């Protein structure tokens, strides 16, 4: 099997290790499977989904802009 070297900053390496742990795979498998951009987009999507589920589980509800304007006054 061939080997490649990828140079990253210390902060990027720390983040990549975090993401490998997050997905439960090795750093090598992570880099073979995902690009940095895909990882950032997917992480944002999954954390937003988790936050939304917690929001709903705690009985929270959204309020429409019309309701806010009606309660606090419209834009002048």
HTML snippet that shows the backbone in 3Dmol.js (N, CA, C, O; Angstrom):
<script src="https://3Dmol.org/build/3Dmol-min.js"></script>
<div id="view" style="width:600px;height:400px;position:relative"></div>
<script>
const pdb = `
ATOM      1  N   UNK A   1       0.853  -1.177   0.000  1.00  0.00           N
ATOM      2  CA  UNK A   1       0.000   0.000   0.000  1.00  0.00           C
ATOM      3  C   UNK A   1       0.895   1.234   0.000  1.00  0.00           C
ATOM      4  O   UNK A   1       1.885   1.298   0.728  1.00  0.00           O
ATOM      5  N   UNK A   2       0.538   2.200  -0.814  1.00  0.00           N
ATOM      6  CA  UNK A   2       1.303   3.445  -0.898  1.00  0.00           C
ATOM      7  C   UNK A   2       1.003   4.331   0.302  1.00  0.00           C
ATOM      8  O   UNK A   2      -0.053   4.228   0.927  1.00  0.00           O
ATOM      9  N   UNK A   3       1.958   5.205   0.610  1.00  0.00           N
ATOM     10  CA  UNK A   3       1.794   6.133   1.718  1.00  0.00           C
ATOM     11  C   UNK A   3       2.004   7.549   1.191  1.00  0.00           C
ATOM     12  O   UNK A   3       2.889   7.792   0.371  1.00  0.00           O
ATOM     13  N   UNK A   4       1.187   8.473   1.668  1.00  0.00           N
ATOM     14  CA  UNK A   4       1.380   9.887   1.347  1.00  0.00           C
ATOM     15  C   UNK A   4       1.510  10.663   2.644  1.00  0.00           C
ATOM     16  O   UNK A   4       1.053  10.221   3.698  1.00  0.00           O
ATOM     17  N   UNK A   5       2.135  11.818   2.554  1.00  0.00           N
ATOM     18  CA  UNK A   5       2.283  12.691   3.712  1.00  0.00           C
ATOM     19  C   UNK A   5       1.466  13.943   3.469  1.00  0.00           C
ATOM     20  O   UNK A   5       1.541  14.549   2.400  1.00  0.00           O
ATOM     21  N   UNK A   6       0.694  14.322   4.455  1.00  0.00           N
ATOM     22  CA  UNK A   6      -0.097  15.550   4.378  1.00  0.00           C
ATOM     23  C   UNK A   6       0.379  16.450   5.501  1.00  0.00           C
ATOM     24  O   UNK A   6       0.344  16.065   6.670  1.00  0.00           O
ATOM     25  N   UNK A   7       0.820  17.635   5.154  1.00  0.00           N
ATOM     26  CA  UNK A   7       1.292  18.581   6.172  1.00  0.00           C
ATOM     27  C   UNK A   7       0.132  19.487   6.586  1.00  0.00           C
ATOM     28  O   UNK A   7      -0.531  20.105   5.754  1.00  0.00           O
ATOM     29  N   UNK A   8      -0.086  19.541   7.889  1.00  0.00           N
ATOM     30  CA  UNK A   8      -1.145  20.380   8.449  1.00  0.00           C
ATOM     31  C   UNK A   8      -0.596  21.095   9.674  1.00  0.00           C
ATOM     32  O   UNK A   8       0.418  20.691  10.244  1.00  0.00           O
ATOM     33  N   UNK A   9      -1.274  22.151  10.067  1.00  0.00           N
ATOM     34  CA  UNK A   9      -0.878  22.860  11.290  1.00  0.00           C
ATOM     35  C   UNK A   9      -1.242  22.004  12.502  1.00  0.00           C
ATOM     36  O   UNK A   9      -1.997  21.039  12.386  1.00  0.00           O
ATOM     37  N   UNK A  10      -0.703  22.363  13.656  1.00  0.00           N
ATOM     38  CA  UNK A  10      -1.034  21.639  14.893  1.00  0.00           C
ATOM     39  C   UNK A  10      -2.534  21.705  15.173  1.00  0.00           C
ATOM     40  O   UNK A  10      -3.138  20.717  15.592  1.00  0.00           O
ATOM     41  N   UNK A  11      -3.130  22.873  14.939  1.00  0.00           N
ATOM     42  CA  UNK A  11      -4.571  23.040  15.179  1.00  0.00           C
ATOM     43  C   UNK A  11      -5.380  22.155  14.229  1.00  0.00           C
ATOM     44  O   UNK A  11      -6.368  21.543  14.635  1.00  0.00           O
ATOM     45  N   UNK A  12      -4.959  22.089  12.965  1.00  0.00           N
ATOM     46  CA  UNK A  12      -5.662  21.238  12.003  1.00  0.00           C
ATOM     47  C   UNK A  12      -5.535  19.766  12.383  1.00  0.00           C
ATOM     48  O   UNK A  12      -6.498  19.009  12.261  1.00  0.00           O
ATOM     49  N   UNK A  13      -4.357  19.359  12.842  1.00  0.00           N
ATOM     50  CA  UNK A  13      -4.162  17.964  13.254  1.00  0.00           C
ATOM     51  C   UNK A  13      -5.049  17.633  14.445  1.00  0.00           C
ATOM     52  O   UNK A  13      -5.651  16.561  14.496  1.00  0.00           O
ATOM     53  N   UNK A  14      -5.129  18.549  15.401  1.00  0.00           N
ATOM     54  CA  UNK A  14      -5.988  18.334  16.568  1.00  0.00           C
ATOM     55  C   UNK A  14      -7.443  18.179  16.134  1.00  0.00           C
ATOM     56  O   UNK A  14      -8.155  17.301  16.623  1.00  0.00           O
ATOM     57  N   UNK A  15      -7.876  19.034  15.215  1.00  0.00           N
ATOM     58  CA  UNK A  15      -9.255  18.980  14.721  1.00  0.00           C
ATOM     59  C   UNK A  15      -9.504  17.679  13.959  1.00  0.00           C
ATOM     60  O   UNK A  15     -10.552  17.055  14.125  1.00  0.00           O
ATOM     61  N   UNK A  16      -8.546  17.268  13.127  1.00  0.00           N
ATOM     62  CA  UNK A  16      -8.692  16.020  12.377  1.00  0.00           C
ATOM     63  C   UNK A  16      -8.768  14.821  13.320  1.00  0.00           C
ATOM     64  O   UNK A  16      -9.565  13.911  13.094  1.00  0.00           O
ATOM     65  N   UNK A  17      -7.954  14.807  14.367  1.00  0.00           N
ATOM     66  CA  UNK A  17      -8.029  13.727  15.359  1.00  0.00           C
ATOM     67  C   UNK A  17      -9.386  13.722  16.052  1.00  0.00           C
ATOM     68  O   UNK A  17      -9.956  12.659  16.298  1.00  0.00           O
ATOM     69  N   UNK A  18      -9.907  14.915  16.369  1.00  0.00           N
ATOM     70  CA  UNK A  18     -11.235  15.025  16.981  1.00  0.00           C
ATOM     71  C   UNK A  18     -12.295  14.434  16.050  1.00  0.00           C
ATOM     72  O   UNK A  18     -13.174  13.692  16.488  1.00  0.00           O
ATOM     73  N   UNK A  19     -12.200  14.770  14.763  1.00  0.00           N
ATOM     74  CA  UNK A  19     -13.181  14.278  13.799  1.00  0.00           C
ATOM     75  C   UNK A  19     -13.081  12.758  13.631  1.00  0.00           C
ATOM     76  O   UNK A  19     -14.102  12.085  13.492  1.00  0.00           O
ATOM     77  N   UNK A  20     -11.876  12.221  13.643  1.00  0.00           N
ATOM     78  CA  UNK A  20     -11.712  10.764  13.543  1.00  0.00           C
ATOM     79  C   UNK A  20     -12.390  10.088  14.735  1.00  0.00           C
ATOM     80  O   UNK A  20     -13.079   9.081  14.570  1.00  0.00           O
ATOM     81  N   UNK A  21     -12.194  10.642  15.933  1.00  0.00           N
ATOM     82  CA  UNK A  21     -12.868  10.114  17.131  1.00  0.00           C
ATOM     83  C   UNK A  21     -14.379  10.265  17.007  1.00  0.00           C
ATOM     84  O   UNK A  21     -15.123   9.352  17.365  1.00  0.00           O
ATOM     85  N   UNK A  22     -14.836  11.407  16.502  1.00  0.00           N
ATOM     86  CA  UNK A  22     -16.262  11.687  16.324  1.00  0.00           C
ATOM     87  C   UNK A  22     -16.910  10.621  15.439  1.00  0.00           C
ATOM     88  O   UNK A  22     -18.011  10.157  15.735  1.00  0.00           O
ATOM     89  N   UNK A  23     -16.236  10.234  14.359  1.00  0.00           N
ATOM     90  CA  UNK A  23     -16.767   9.226  13.439  1.00  0.00           C
ATOM     91  C   UNK A  23     -16.395   7.799  13.841  1.00  0.00           C
ATOM     92  O   UNK A  23     -16.896   6.841  13.251  1.00  0.00           O
ATOM     93  N   UNK A  24     -15.527   7.648  14.832  1.00  0.00           N
ATOM     94  CA  UNK A  24     -15.138   6.324  15.285  1.00  0.00           C
ATOM     95  C   UNK A  24     -14.269   5.567  14.290  1.00  0.00           C
ATOM     96  O   UNK A  24     -14.347   4.343  14.190  1.00  0.00           O
ATOM     97  N   UNK A  25     -13.440   6.304  13.554  1.00  0.00           N
ATOM     98  CA  UNK A  25     -12.552   5.685  12.566  1.00  0.00           C
ATOM     99  C   UNK A  25     -11.136   6.218  12.757  1.00  0.00           C
ATOM    100  O   UNK A  25     -10.916   7.190  13.479  1.00  0.00           O
ATOM    101  N   UNK A  26     -10.189   5.572  12.102  1.00  0.00           N
ATOM    102  CA  UNK A  26      -8.800   6.017  12.213  1.00  0.00           C
ATOM    103  C   UNK A  26      -8.600   7.312  11.438  1.00  0.00           C
ATOM    104  O   UNK A  26      -9.377   7.641  10.541  1.00  0.00           O
ATOM    105  N   UNK A  27      -7.560   8.033  11.791  1.00  0.00           N
ATOM    106  CA  UNK A  27      -7.224   9.264  11.081  1.00  0.00           C
ATOM    107  C   UNK A  27      -6.952   8.970   9.610  1.00  0.00           C
ATOM    108  O   UNK A  27      -7.361   9.735   8.737  1.00  0.00           O
ATOM    109  N   UNK A  28      -6.272   7.879   9.336  1.00  0.00           N
ATOM    110  CA  UNK A  28      -5.982   7.487   7.957  1.00  0.00           C
ATOM    111  C   UNK A  28      -7.271   7.255   7.166  1.00  0.00           C
ATOM    112  O   UNK A  28      -7.412   7.746   6.047  1.00  0.00           O
ATOM    113  N   UNK A  29      -8.212   6.503   7.751  1.00  0.00           N
ATOM    114  CA  UNK A  29      -9.493   6.258   7.078  1.00  0.00           C
ATOM    115  C   UNK A  29     -10.282   7.548   6.897  1.00  0.00           C
ATOM    116  O   UNK A  29     -10.937   7.746   5.873  1.00  0.00           O
ATOM    117  N   UNK A  30     -10.216   8.409   7.881  1.00  0.00           N
ATOM    118  CA  UNK A  30     -10.913   9.691   7.794  1.00  0.00           C
ATOM    119  C   UNK A  30     -10.430  10.491   6.590  1.00  0.00           C
ATOM    120  O   UNK A  30     -11.233  10.997   5.806  1.00  0.00           O
ATOM    121  N   UNK A  31      -9.114  10.599   6.453  1.00  0.00           N
ATOM    122  CA  UNK A  31      -8.557  11.388   5.359  1.00  0.00           C
ATOM    123  C   UNK A  31      -8.797  10.736   4.007  1.00  0.00           C
ATOM    124  O   UNK A  31      -8.888  11.426   2.992  1.00  0.00           O
ATOM    125  N   UNK A  32      -8.898   9.427   3.986  1.00  0.00           N
ATOM    126  CA  UNK A  32      -9.199   8.743   2.731  1.00  0.00           C
ATOM    127  C   UNK A  32     -10.658   8.943   2.332  1.00  0.00           C
ATOM    128  O   UNK A  32     -10.986   8.924   1.145  1.00  0.00           O
ATOM    129  N   UNK A  33     -11.514   9.130   3.294  1.00  0.00           N
ATOM    130  CA  UNK A  33     -12.947   9.184   3.031  1.00  0.00           C
ATOM    131  C   UNK A  33     -13.477  10.601   2.817  1.00  0.00           C
ATOM    132  O   UNK A  33     -14.367  10.811   1.993  1.00  0.00           O
ATOM    133  N   UNK A  34     -12.953  11.547   3.533  1.00  0.00           N
ATOM    134  CA  UNK A  34     -13.516  12.892   3.520  1.00  0.00           C
ATOM    135  C   UNK A  34     -12.473  13.947   3.173  1.00  0.00           C
ATOM    136  O   UNK A  34     -11.284  13.782   3.449  1.00  0.00           O
ATOM    137  N   UNK A  35     -12.929  15.007   2.578  1.00  0.00           N
ATOM    138  CA  UNK A  35     -12.075  16.191   2.431  1.00  0.00           C
ATOM    139  C   UNK A  35     -12.386  17.129   3.591  1.00  0.00           C
ATOM    140  O   UNK A  35     -13.408  16.969   4.257  1.00  0.00           O
ATOM    141  N   UNK A  36     -11.533  18.088   3.837  1.00  0.00           N
ATOM    142  CA  UNK A  36     -11.753  19.040   4.934  1.00  0.00           C
ATOM    143  C   UNK A  36     -13.109  19.737   4.783  1.00  0.00           C
ATOM    144  O   UNK A  36     -13.840  19.880   5.762  1.00  0.00           O
ATOM    145  N   UNK A  37     -13.443  20.163   3.584  1.00  0.00           N
ATOM    146  CA  UNK A  37     -14.701  20.875   3.368  1.00  0.00           C
ATOM    147  C   UNK A  37     -15.892  19.982   3.668  1.00  0.00           C
ATOM    148  O   UNK A  37     -16.845  20.410   4.319  1.00  0.00           O
ATOM    149  N   UNK A  38     -15.843  18.750   3.198  1.00  0.00           N
ATOM    150  CA  UNK A  38     -16.935  17.823   3.475  1.00  0.00           C
ATOM    151  C   UNK A  38     -17.082  17.588   4.972  1.00  0.00           C
ATOM    152  O   UNK A  38     -18.199  17.509   5.484  1.00  0.00           O
ATOM    153  N   UNK A  39     -15.971  17.477   5.667  1.00  0.00           N
ATOM    154  CA  UNK A  39     -16.023  17.258   7.110  1.00  0.00           C
ATOM    155  C   UNK A  39     -16.675  18.427   7.828  1.00  0.00           C
ATOM    156  O   UNK A  39     -17.525  18.229   8.697  1.00  0.00           O
ATOM    157  N   UNK A  40     -16.283  19.642   7.472  1.00  0.00           N
ATOM    158  CA  UNK A  40     -16.867  20.817   8.121  1.00  0.00           C
ATOM    159  C   UNK A  40     -18.362  20.897   7.856  1.00  0.00           C
ATOM    160  O   UNK A  40     -19.139  21.152   8.776  1.00  0.00           O
ATOM    161  N   UNK A  41     -18.775  20.681   6.612  1.00  0.00           N
ATOM    162  CA  UNK A  41     -20.199  20.739   6.267  1.00  0.00           C
ATOM    163  C   UNK A  41     -20.996  19.654   6.988  1.00  0.00           C
ATOM    164  O   UNK A  41     -22.070  19.925   7.524  1.00  0.00           O
ATOM    165  N   UNK A  42     -20.480  18.448   7.002  1.00  0.00           N
ATOM    166  CA  UNK A  42     -21.180  17.340   7.642  1.00  0.00           C
ATOM    167  C   UNK A  42     -21.247  17.517   9.160  1.00  0.00           C
ATOM    168  O   UNK A  42     -22.278  17.230   9.769  1.00  0.00           O
ATOM    169  N   UNK A  43     -20.172  17.982   9.767  1.00  0.00           N
ATOM    170  CA  UNK A  43     -20.163  18.235  11.209  1.00  0.00           C
ATOM    171  C   UNK A  43     -21.201  19.308  11.562  1.00  0.00           C
ATOM    172  O   UNK A  43     -21.959  19.141  12.518  1.00  0.00           O
ATOM    173  N   UNK A  44     -21.240  20.399  10.806  1.00  0.00           N
ATOM    174  CA  UNK A  44     -22.227  21.458  11.038  1.00  0.00           C
ATOM    175  C   UNK A  44     -23.645  20.910  10.913  1.00  0.00           C
ATOM    176  O   UNK A  44     -24.508  21.228  11.731  1.00  0.00           O
ATOM    177  N   UNK A  45     -23.888  20.090   9.897  1.00  0.00           N
ATOM    178  CA  UNK A  45     -25.219  19.530   9.681  1.00  0.00           C
ATOM    179  C   UNK A  45     -25.627  18.633  10.854  1.00  0.00           C
ATOM    180  O   UNK A  45     -26.743  18.735  11.362  1.00  0.00           O
ATOM    181  N   UNK A  46     -24.718  17.761  11.274  1.00  0.00           N
ATOM    182  CA  UNK A  46     -25.055  16.831  12.355  1.00  0.00           C
ATOM    183  C   UNK A  46     -25.234  17.531  13.693  1.00  0.00           C
ATOM    184  O   UNK A  46     -26.138  17.177  14.451  1.00  0.00           O
ATOM    185  N   UNK A  47     -24.397  18.514  14.001  1.00  0.00           N
ATOM    186  CA  UNK A  47     -24.563  19.219  15.278  1.00  0.00           C
ATOM    187  C   UNK A  47     -25.843  20.051  15.271  1.00  0.00           C
ATOM    188  O   UNK A  47     -26.497  20.182  16.306  1.00  0.00           O
ATOM    189  N   UNK A  48     -26.208  20.613  14.121  1.00  0.00           N
ATOM    190  CA  UNK A  48     -27.473  21.352  14.023  1.00  0.00           C
ATOM    191  C   UNK A  48     -28.652  20.407  14.216  1.00  0.00           C
ATOM    192  O   UNK A  48     -29.626  20.757  14.882  1.00  0.00           O
ATOM    193  N   UNK A  49     -28.570  19.221  13.643  1.00  0.00           N
ATOM    194  CA  UNK A  49     -29.640  18.239  13.789  1.00  0.00           C
ATOM    195  C   UNK A  49     -29.797  17.812  15.248  1.00  0.00           C
ATOM    196  O   UNK A  49     -30.916  17.698  15.749  1.00  0.00           O
ATOM    197  N   UNK A  50     -28.681  17.579  15.922  1.00  0.00           N
ATOM    198  CA  UNK A  50     -28.716  17.204  17.343  1.00  0.00           C
ATOM    199  C   UNK A  50     -29.297  18.340  18.180  1.00  0.00           C
ATOM    200  O   UNK A  50     -30.130  18.103  19.055  1.00  0.00           O
ATOM    201  N   UNK A  51     -28.862  19.568  17.917  1.00  0.00           N
ATOM    202  CA  UNK A  51     -29.374  20.729  18.659  1.00  0.00           C
ATOM    203  C   UNK A  51     -30.873  20.883  18.440  1.00  0.00           C
ATOM    204  O   UNK A  51     -31.608  21.191  19.378  1.00  0.00           O
ATOM    205  N   UNK A  52     -31.330  20.674  17.211  1.00  0.00           N
ATOM    206  CA  UNK A  52     -32.760  20.786  16.910  1.00  0.00           C
ATOM    207  C   UNK A  52     -33.552  19.701  17.652  1.00  0.00           C
ATOM    208  O   UNK A  52     -34.625  19.983  18.186  1.00  0.00           O
ATOM    209  N   UNK A  53     -33.043  18.478  17.693  1.00  0.00           N
ATOM    210  CA  UNK A  53     -33.726  17.401  18.425  1.00  0.00           C
ATOM    211  C   UNK A  53     -33.822  17.733  19.911  1.00  0.00           C
ATOM    212  O   UNK A  53     -34.867  17.528  20.529  1.00  0.00           O
ATOM    213  N   UNK A  54     -32.729  18.249  20.487  1.00  0.00           N
ATOM    214  CA  UNK A  54     -32.754  18.652  21.902  1.00  0.00           C
ATOM    215  C   UNK A  54     -33.767  19.775  22.115  1.00  0.00           C
ATOM    216  O   UNK A  54     -34.496  19.776  23.107  1.00  0.00           O
ATOM    217  N   UNK A  55     -33.813  20.709  21.204  1.00  0.00           N
ATOM    218  CA  UNK A  55     -34.750  21.829  21.265  1.00  0.00           C
ATOM    219  C   UNK A  55     -36.182  21.300  21.330  1.00  0.00           C
ATOM    220  O   UNK A  55     -36.966  21.724  22.178  1.00  0.00           O
ATOM    221  N   UNK A  56     -36.521  20.369  20.429  1.00  0.00           N
ATOM    222  CA  UNK A  56     -37.868  19.815  20.396  1.00  0.00           C
ATOM    223  C   UNK A  56     -38.162  18.966  21.631  1.00  0.00           C
ATOM    224  O   UNK A  56     -39.265  19.025  22.174  1.00  0.00           O
ATOM    225  N   UNK A  57     -37.183  18.175  22.077  1.00  0.00           N
ATOM    226  CA  UNK A  57     -37.372  17.322  23.255  1.00  0.00           C
ATOM    227  C   UNK A  57     -37.642  18.140  24.512  1.00  0.00           C
ATOM    228  O   UNK A  57     -38.294  17.659  25.438  1.00  0.00           O
ATOM    229  N   UNK A  58     -37.147  19.367  24.548  1.00  0.00           N
ATOM    230  CA  UNK A  58     -37.358  20.235  25.708  1.00  0.00           C
ATOM    231  C   UNK A  58     -38.609  21.093  25.569  1.00  0.00           C
ATOM    232  O   UNK A  58     -38.811  22.039  26.330  1.00  0.00           O
ATOM    233  N   UNK A  59     -39.456  20.750  24.580  1.00  0.00           N
ATOM    234  CA  UNK A  59     -40.724  21.442  24.414  1.00  0.00           C
ATOM    235  C   UNK A  59     -40.615  22.845  23.855  1.00  0.00           C
ATOM    236  O   UNK A  59     -41.558  23.630  23.961  1.00  0.00           O
ATOM    237  N   UNK A  60     -39.490  23.168  23.268  1.00  0.00           N
ATOM    238  CA  UNK A  60     -39.301  24.507  22.707  1.00  0.00           C
ATOM    239  C   UNK A  60     -40.043  24.617  21.382  1.00  0.00           C
ATOM    240  O   UNK A  60     -40.226  23.626  20.675  1.00  0.00           O
ATOM    241  N   UNK A  61     -40.460  25.813  21.060  1.00  0.00           N
ATOM    242  CA  UNK A  61     -41.145  26.064  19.795  1.00  0.00           C
ATOM    243  C   UNK A  61     -40.580  27.319  19.162  1.00  0.00           C
ATOM    244  O   UNK A  61     -40.105  28.227  19.844  1.00  0.00           O
ATOM    245  N   UNK A  62     -40.643  27.345  17.858  1.00  0.00           N
ATOM    246  CA  UNK A  62     -40.216  28.551  17.152  1.00  0.00           C
ATOM    247  C   UNK A  62     -41.375  29.533  17.093  1.00  0.00           C
ATOM    248  O   UNK A  62     -42.534  29.158  17.271  1.00  0.00           O
ATOM    249  N   UNK A  63     -41.053  30.772  16.847  1.00  0.00           N
ATOM    250  CA  UNK A  63     -42.053  31.828  16.728  1.00  0.00           C
ATOM    251  C   UNK A  63     -41.852  32.486  15.376  1.00  0.00           C
ATOM    252  O   UNK A  63     -40.726  32.799  14.989  1.00  0.00           O
ATOM    253  N   UNK A  64     -42.949  32.696  14.658  1.00  0.00           N
ATOM    254  CA  UNK A  64     -42.839  33.301  13.333  1.00  0.00           C
ATOM    255  C   UNK A  64     -42.465  34.779  13.447  1.00  0.00           C
ATOM    256  O   UNK A  64     -42.688  35.407  14.482  1.00  0.00           O
ATOM    257  N   UNK A  65     -41.901  35.315  12.388  1.00  0.00           N
ATOM    258  CA  UNK A  65     -41.542  36.735  12.354  1.00  0.00           C
ATOM    259  C   UNK A  65     -42.784  37.600  12.521  1.00  0.00           C
ATOM    260  O   UNK A  65     -42.716  38.650  13.159  1.00  0.00           O
ATOM    261  N   UNK A  66     -43.907  37.185  11.966  1.00  0.00           N
ATOM    262  CA  UNK A  66     -45.159  37.942  12.119  1.00  0.00           C
ATOM    263  C   UNK A  66     -45.563  38.050  13.591  1.00  0.00           C
ATOM    264  O   UNK A  66     -46.012  39.105  14.039  1.00  0.00           O
ATOM    265  N   UNK A  67     -45.405  36.958  14.341  1.00  0.00           N
ATOM    266  CA  UNK A  67     -45.734  36.983  15.771  1.00  0.00           C
ATOM    267  C   UNK A  67     -44.808  37.925  16.536  1.00  0.00           C
ATOM    268  O   UNK A  67     -45.254  38.643  17.430  1.00  0.00           O
ATOM    269  N   UNK A  68     -43.534  37.927  16.191  1.00  0.00           N
ATOM    270  CA  UNK A  68     -42.572  38.816  16.847  1.00  0.00           C
ATOM    271  C   UNK A  68     -42.912  40.269  16.551  1.00  0.00           C
ATOM    272  O   UNK A  68     -42.936  41.101  17.458  1.00  0.00           O
ATOM    273  N   UNK A  69     -43.175  40.574  15.288  1.00  0.00           N
ATOM    274  CA  UNK A  69     -43.514  41.953  14.910  1.00  0.00           C
ATOM    275  C   UNK A  69     -44.819  42.391  15.558  1.00  0.00           C
ATOM    276  O   UNK A  69     -44.965  43.548  15.954  1.00  0.00           O
ATOM    277  N   UNK A  70     -45.758  41.472  15.664  1.00  0.00           N
ATOM    278  CA  UNK A  70     -47.038  41.794  16.291  1.00  0.00           C
ATOM    279  C   UNK A  70     -46.852  42.096  17.777  1.00  0.00           C
ATOM    280  O   UNK A  70     -47.495  43.000  18.311  1.00  0.00           O
ATOM    281  N   UNK A  71     -45.977  41.342  18.447  1.00  0.00           N
ATOM    282  CA  UNK A  71     -45.775  41.534  19.875  1.00  0.00           C
ATOM    283  C   UNK A  71     -44.899  42.741  20.197  1.00  0.00           C
ATOM    284  O   UNK A  71     -45.177  43.479  21.142  1.00  0.00           O
ATOM    285  N   UNK A  72     -43.840  42.942  19.410  1.00  0.00           N
ATOM    286  CA  UNK A  72     -42.864  43.976  19.732  1.00  0.00           C
ATOM    287  C   UNK A  72     -42.913  45.193  18.815  1.00  0.00           C
ATOM    288  O   UNK A  72     -42.156  46.144  19.010  1.00  0.00           O
ATOM    289  N   UNK A  73     -43.770  45.174  17.846  1.00  0.00           N
ATOM    290  CA  UNK A  73     -43.861  46.307  16.933  1.00  0.00           C
ATOM    291  C   UNK A  73     -43.123  46.037  15.637  1.00  0.00           C
ATOM    292  O   UNK A  73     -42.112  45.335  15.600  1.00  0.00           O
ATOM    293  N   UNK A  74     -43.659  46.614  14.580  1.00  0.00           N
ATOM    294  CA  UNK A  74     -43.078  46.397  13.254  1.00  0.00           C
ATOM    295  C   UNK A  74     -41.890  47.286  12.978  1.00  0.00           C
ATOM    296  O   UNK A  74     -41.544  48.169  13.763  1.00  0.00           O
ATOM    297  N   UNK A  75     -41.289  47.031  11.862  1.00  0.00           N
ATOM    298  CA  UNK A  75     -40.172  47.862  11.410  1.00  0.00           C
ATOM    299  C   UNK A  75     -40.720  49.158  10.849  1.00  0.00           C
ATOM    300  O   UNK A  75     -41.710  49.150  10.118  1.00  0.00           O
ATOM    301  N   UNK A  76     -40.107  50.235  11.173  1.00  0.00           N
ATOM    302  CA  UNK A  76     -40.594  51.542  10.726  1.00  0.00           C
ATOM    303  C   UNK A  76     -39.769  52.045   9.584  1.00  0.00           C
ATOM    304  O   UNK A  76     -40.025  53.133   9.069  1.00  0.00           O
TER     305      UNK A  76
END
`;
const viewer = $3Dmol.createViewer("view");
viewer.addModel(pdb, "pdb");
viewer.setStyle({}, {cartoon: {color: "spectrum"}});
viewer.zoomTo();
viewer.render();
</script>
